């Protein structure tokens, strides 16, 4: 599909002969999700189209790995929609952008075909969630905003007037675990597998996520060399926190001991790795969390709930200091931390419990 003729200030690869063959392609410096999106778009539009390098540079320009991954995923959804409607993504105007919003509300998600060929997918999954729809619309809008900034001519963002899903910050569809349930999950991780190395890895991974209030991408990007000491504390140096900051996270003794048992003297490489030493990826951790939850008889969910549960439980402790919990959770805004409190209070303090108890007592007295 030929792309629109666009004047762009973005030039990634000079014409042949202008530089010596020893000069590296700047794309080699891009982070993983930028390179992957570029390769995907080249397959769709060819190397002569301006979209692949522009979209790749846009993803590379994002500050955190989490944002790069989310925006790349959301942009793929938008690109697929535009292509299927016969329009180059960079030629989309408001009418089609708004139609994309409606399409997201009505379209099933992709799921793997059971018993099908490898990587065979079909759109028979659940509808896109509010969060997924908001991400896809935000990604598309962010792309056009970036294009406007790097272009020699002004670019009208067709998503400026497109309504986004209303997101309730105090609502989360992820089921929360109680402290007792977390202890059960961690004990299951410690004992679940006949291969000791797998047990030790699962046990250490869950404890690190929960007791350090970590995002899974931050933990999986950490290396053994990032471990250290500071003023008597065992710490993990994290180079890429959400938003691009850097932090030292103290490691509680229970997590440190589990981690050292798992590392078994290893001093280099990815902190959590596969048997071959490769970086452990997020899908593998999702599968692990689901398997552990099933074995423990708990609701299934991915690793992202660990941080939220840790914050909720920390805030529930006697004499809890919200400001300390906020710093521990790496939240810039105290309102973000308090939302975890609000979610729990909405459940624990529901007046419906008192009403239900009164009704149950009246029914029992009536002989019902």
Secondary structure as UniProt FT lines:
FT   TURN            16..17
FT   TURN            21..22
FT   HELIX           26..29
FT   HELIX           32..45
FT   TURN            47..48
FT   HELIX           50..60
FT   HELIX           65..84
FT   TURN            85..86
FT   HELIX           89..91
FT   HELIX           94..106
FT   STRAND          111..112
FT   TURN            114..115
FT   TURN            118..119
FT   STRAND          121..122
FT   HELIX           130..150
FT   TURN            158..161
FT   TURN            169..170
FT   HELIX           179..191
FT   HELIX           196..211
FT   TURN            212..213
FT   HELIX           216..220
FT   HELIX           224..226
FT   STRAND          227..230
FT   TURN            231..232
FT   STRAND          233..238
FT   TURN            242..243
FT   STRAND          247..250
FT   HELIX           253..263
FT   TURN            264..265
FT   TURN            275..276
FT   HELIX           282..296
FT   TURN            303..304
FT   HELIX           305..315
FT   TURN            318..319
FT   HELIX           322..328
FT   TURN            329..330
FT   HELIX           334..348
FT   HELIX           351..365
FT   TURN            366..367
//
